Amino acid sequence: MKKVFLSFVIILATFAGQSQIVFENNYPGSAALTRLAISGDKYYMMDWTNNKCKIYNTDHSLWKTLDLTIPTGWYLYDIRYVSETLFNLDSKVELVYVYYNYNTTLQYYTYATKVINEDGSVLLTVQGGGYSEVATTSGGNLKFLVYVYDYSVSPYTVNTQVYSIPGQLVSVESTPDPQVRQEPFPNPSRSTVTIPFSIPEGTSEAVITLTDWTGRTVKTYPVNQSDSFLRINTSGMPRGLYHYQVQASGNIFSTGKIIFE
């Protein structure tokens, strides 16, 4: 009977140990998980200060670093669809990245979107492209939709360019509602913006730090574990690109970008 009880205690302890949330790694930037068709699951992180995409193995060791060509006076804005055999059928890693320029005189943004291979060869350039998504038709064909914004006119215009692409979408990336993805919305924002976020259990207080494109801290907002979003009134704030970080106890839990119009 004692042996049975002891075995039960050991099994229970093992199960309890396996059911805990375990901290693995902290990436100093905006990171995401992707599934490559050949190389399997990887994490990738946007290093926007050095214009690089850093790709990591699932044990968080560095796998590849991809240099992103950004024109002088332009800045890296976003990286999406880190993949293999999606935009072409070779075995090289490919990705989509967006960069922008801010006209300080006329106060508007200009965007551009590129699709590149890991060797830097350019597969597609879309001037004005600020956002993109991959969609699948009912017949199983993949389409690449690029939304082209023109902020030099008021009201600004949006056009959509559609491209056929040859590969298969096996990435774990998806494009659900921004609240589910915990992305700010609406973005760009003209009056208010909502930042969804979460912080780990046991963290009673945290702060969301808002910085401008130069890295200067604009505001800090205290939040707590029971909060699920922060709503910011952007009226009267200078137009431009802002970055935010959710921080607590010296750790950064999430980061993101917002445009105030």
Helices and strands as residue ranges (DSSP letters): H 2-18, E 30-36, E 40-47, E 52-56, E 62-67, E 75-84, E 93-103, E 108-117, E 122-127, E 129-136, E 142-150, E 157-165, H 178-181, E 192-196, E 205-212, E 217-224, E 229-233, E 240-248, E 251-260
